[in-house]
Amino acid sequence: MLTITAELAFDDIRYDGGSVRFEKIRPTSLEQCCGVCGIEHFDYIPTEVFQRNPEGLFQSFRDGWAIAWEAIANFLRNKQAPTKYQVEREI
């Protein structure tokens, strides 16, 4: 299930470059980040991320979120358990 989640998250986030929800240098409110064309798998984002910027998330966070899911998917495809350290190295 994690493989499917990681691959779907990466595909949905990475290939939605034309989303109007995110603009450079302007945070998108947390309500707008959820759902279609927003941040996929929103529930997995650590709560401390939201505490740092209660105004919302930036496009750079969205792009980084896709990169993290891609790294996780790569490990799972290779039948490896992705640890935090391995994902950091992969990125």
WOGI-V637640 format. One record per helix or strand of 2 or more residues. SS is the DSSP state (@ for helix, = for strand). FROM is the first residue (numbers start at 0). LEN is the number of residues. Records with the same first field share a line. If there is no record, write none. Layout:
SS = FROM-LEN + FROM-LEN
This chain:
@ = 1-13 + 29-4 + 41-3 + 46-6 + 58-19 + 83-7
